[in-house]
Amino acid sequence: MLRFLDHLEEWLITFLIGAATLIIFAAVIHRYGAGLPIPVVQDWLLGLNFGWAQELCIIMFVWMAKFGAAYGVRTGIHVGVDVLINMFDERRRGKFVVFGLLAGALFTGIVAVLGGTFVWENGAHYAIFHALHLHTGDLPEGPITPDLEWPTWAVYSAIPLGSSLMCLRFLQVAWAFVRTGQLPHHDHGHVDGLDEQSTGEFDAPGNEDKVYRMDDNLHPKQGDDEEDRP
């Protein structure tokens, strides 16, 4: 189940950032292309409506950010300042780490509950009851977005859904840390798909900084001016 959730999280983030990039690219091309006096093409471009593109991309980036934050907790790519706690012994450091993870779970859990309450009262209550053919009474339908005219409760659902997933990730990481004593770590210098290969002479002791020494004939060195003088 968690493996499927991991893949779903990655697929959603990938789709959102890829689709938003394509939409922005198309909207920019349309904006500048419509200003070019090209027969037929200009009329066709002016007939296209891309007024919804900005609003859609904002919504997609909000959803991507919420689920991306949960992904960051799972993979350990969030920036953290741990200079102080790393000065403690392992037992005391572990307590601070667990406290921080549980505090993160508590905070995101509160945001998820408050966000869910807001979404429910902002039109989700009416939409669900209406879909199930239940009595809606005087329940508010909720507002809609200006351009796409989507119900705002659906857009704001990113808050309870993303925060709930982030809370789950905090608990997941905390449980794994209690069991193994390890936190997820992301190597920012690693690129997926590229194998790390030996750099040969630069791996030898004392040669780690050789690539920066500029030991060639292209850079001036101390004493060159004296040798060139008559």
C-alpha positions in Angstrom: 0.0 0.0 0.0 2.8 2.4 0.9 4.7 1.5 -2.2 1.7 2.4 -4.3 1.2 5.6 -2.4 4.9 6.5 -3.1 4.4 5.9 -6.8 1.2 7.8 -6.9 2.8 10.8 -5.1 5.7 10.8 -7.6 3.4 10.4 -10.6 1.2 13.3 -9.5 4.1 15.7 -8.9 5.7 14.8 -12.2 2.4 15.3 -14.1 1.6 18.6 -12.4 5.0 20.2 -13.1 5.2 18.8 -16.6 1.7 19.9 -17.6 2.1 23.3 -16.0 5.3 23.8 -17.9 3.6 22.9 -21.2 0.7 25.2 -20.5 2.9 28.1 -19.7 5.0 27.6 -22.8 1.9 27.4 -25.0 0.4 30.5 -23.4 3.6 32.5 -23.9 3.8 31.4 -27.6 0.2 32.3 -28.1 0.6 35.8 -26.5 3.6 36.8 -28.7 2.4 34.9 -31.8 -0.9 36.6 -31.8 0.9 40.0 -32.1 2.7 39.0 -35.3 0.9 40.2 -38.5 0.9 36.8 -40.2 -2.2 36.3 -42.4 -4.6 33.5 -41.2 -2.3 32.5 -38.4 -2.9 35.7 -36.5 -6.6 35.4 -36.8 -6.5 31.8 -35.7 -4.4 32.7 -32.6 -6.6 35.6 -31.7 -9.6 33.2 -31.8 -8.0 31.0 -29.1 -8.7 31.8 -25.5 -5.8 31.2 -23.1 -7.2 33.4 -20.3 -7.6 30.3 -18.1 -3.9 29.3 -18.4 -2.6 31.5 -15.5 -5.2 30.4 -13.1 -4.8 26.7 -13.9 -1.0 26.9 -13.5 -1.4 28.6 -10.1 -3.7 25.8 -9.0 -1.3 23.2 -10.3 1.7 24.7 -8.6 -0.2 24.9 -5.3 -1.1 21.2 -5.5 2.5 20.3 -6.6 3.9 22.3 -3.6 1.7 20.5 -1.1 2.4 17.0 -2.3 6.0 17.9 -3.0 6.4 18.9 0.6 5.2 15.4 1.6 7.6 13.9 -0.9 10.4 16.0 0.7 9.7 14.6 4.1 9.8 11.0 2.8 13.1 11.4 0.9 14.8 13.8 3.3 15.3 16.7 0.9 14.0 19.4 3.3 16.6 21.7 4.6 17.2 21.4 8.4 19.6 23.0 10.8 21.0 20.2 13.0 24.3 21.8 14.1 23.2 21.9 17.8 21.6 18.5 18.2 24.6 16.9 16.4 26.7 18.0 19.3 24.7 15.8 21.7 25.3 12.1 22.3 23.3 9.6 20.2 20.6 9.0 22.9 19.8 12.7 23.5 20.1 13.5 19.8 17.6 10.7 19.0 15.1 12.2 21.5 15.3 15.6 19.8 14.9 14.1 16.3 11.8 12.2 17.4 10.4 15.3 19.1 10.9 17.3 15.9 9.3 14.7 13.7 6.3 14.3 16.0 6.0 18.1 16.2 5.9 18.2 12.4 3.2 15.5 12.4 1.2 17.4 14.9 1.4 20.7 13.0 0.5 19.2 9.6 -2.3 17.2 11.2 -3.8 20.3 12.6 -3.5 22.0 9.2 -5.2 19.0 7.6 -8.1 19.1 10.1 -8.6 22.9 9.8 -8.2 22.7 6.0 -10.7 19.8 5.8 -13.2 21.8 7.9 -12.8 24.8 5.6 -13.2 22.8 2.5 -16.3 21.0 3.9 -18.0 24.3 4.8 -16.9 26.0 1.5 -19.1 23.8 -0.7 -17.9 20.2 -0.4 -20.8 19.4 2.0 -23.3 20.6 -0.6 -21.5 18.9 -3.5 -21.3 15.5 -1.8 -24.9 15.6 -0.7 -26.1 16.8 -4.1 -24.1 14.0 -5.8 -25.7 11.4 -3.5 -29.2 12.9 -4.1 -29.5 13.7 -0.4 -31.4 16.7 1.0 -29.1 19.7 0.8 -31.4 22.2 2.6 -29.8 25.6 2.8 -26.3 24.3 2.4 -24.1 26.8 0.5 -22.9 25.7 -2.9 -19.7 27.7 -2.4 -17.9 30.1 -4.7 -16.2 29.3 -8.0 -12.9 30.4 -9.5 -13.0 33.5 -11.8 -11.6 32.0 -15.0 -12.1 28.2 -14.9 -15.3 28.5 -12.9 -14.3 25.5 -10.8 -15.7 25.1 -7.3 -13.1 26.5 -4.9 -13.6 23.7 -2.4 -12.1 21.3 -5.0 -9.1 23.7 -5.5 -8.6 24.1 -1.7 -8.7 20.3 -1.2 -5.0 20.4 -1.8 -4.6 21.7 1.8 -6.2 18.8 3.7 -5.0 16.1 1.3 -1.4 17.4 1.0 -1.2 18.1 4.8 -2.6 14.7 5.6 0.0 13.0 3.4 2.7 15.1 5.0 1.6 14.1 8.5 1.7 10.5 7.4 5.2 10.9 6.1 6.4 12.5 9.4 4.9 9.5 11.3 6.5 7.1 8.8 9.9 8.7 9.1 9.6 8.9 12.9 8.7 5.2 13.2 11.6 4.2 10.9 14.0 6.3 13.0 12.9 4.6 16.2 13.4 1.2 14.7 16.7 1.8 12.8 18.1 5.1 14.1 18.4 6.3 10.5 16.8 9.3 8.8 16.1 9.5 5.0 19.0 11.3 3.3 19.2 12.8 -0.1 22.5 13.3 -1.9 22.1 16.7 -3.6 25.2 15.9 -5.8 23.8 12.7 -7.2 22.0 12.6 -10.5 19.7 9.7 -11.1 20.8 7.7 -14.2 24.4 8.7 -14.0 26.9 6.2 -12.5 29.5 7.6 -10.2 32.9 6.8 -11.9 36.4 7.2 -10.5 38.2 10.3 -11.5 41.6 8.4 -11.6 44.5 10.6 -10.5 42.2 13.0 -8.6 41.3 10.1 -6.2 44.9 9.7 -5.0 45.7 11.1 -1.6 46.8 14.7 -1.8 45.3 15.2 -5.3 41.8 16.0 -4.2 42.2 19.7 -5.1 44.4 19.1 -8.2 41.6 20.1 -10.5 41.7 23.6 -9.0 45.5 24.1 -9.0 45.7 25.4 -12.6 49.0 23.5 -13.2 49.2 24.3 -16.9 50.8 26.9 -19.2 47.6 28.9 -19.5 47.7 30.6 -16.1 50.4 33.0 -14.8 52.4 31.8 -11.8 54.4 33.5 -9.2 57.9 34.3 -10.5 56.9 34.4 -14.2 57.4 38.2 -14.3 60.9 37.9 -12.9 61.9 35.3 -15.5 60.6 37.5 -18.4 62.6 40.5 -17.3 65.9 41.1 -19.1 
